Amino acid sequence: MNDRQLLGRAGEEFVERYLGSCLGWNIVSRNWRCAAGELDLVAIEHECLVIVEVRTRRGIETGRAVEAVDRKKLRQLYRVIPFFLAAFQSLSQLPLRLDVVALHIEHWTVQELTHVRNALILDLLYS
């Protein structure tokens, strides 16, 4: 596993703990894959199914992590979600939301966490 993959995995593990332990969400799935792509985290907050895209960056030289969730990434997520709902039909009746959690990490320590709820707004901001 290369350094970039290690950073991504560390970010996903941190966000999973943040959502589960700090916010009390029920984590349903992590790194769920199908032919159309991957969902980083899927959780339930109260009675809402939340797809969580995790973005982790070391520095801000190449832009903030949240800015990496662009229109192309949102389109890919929109293609994957129906496959997930078909695989987990018991969850398909819940209201659905897409969140982005972006981390800025330096020296393997989280410096900043940005949690964007209902990230569809990103489609307007960063396109």
Secondary structure, 3 states (H helix, E strand, C coil): CCHHHHHHHHHHHHHHHHHHHHCCCEEEEEEEEECCEEEEEEEEECCEEEEEEEEEECCCCCCCHHHHCCHHHHHHHHHHHHHHHHHCHHHCCCCEEEEEEEEEEECCEEEEEEEECCCHHHHHHCC
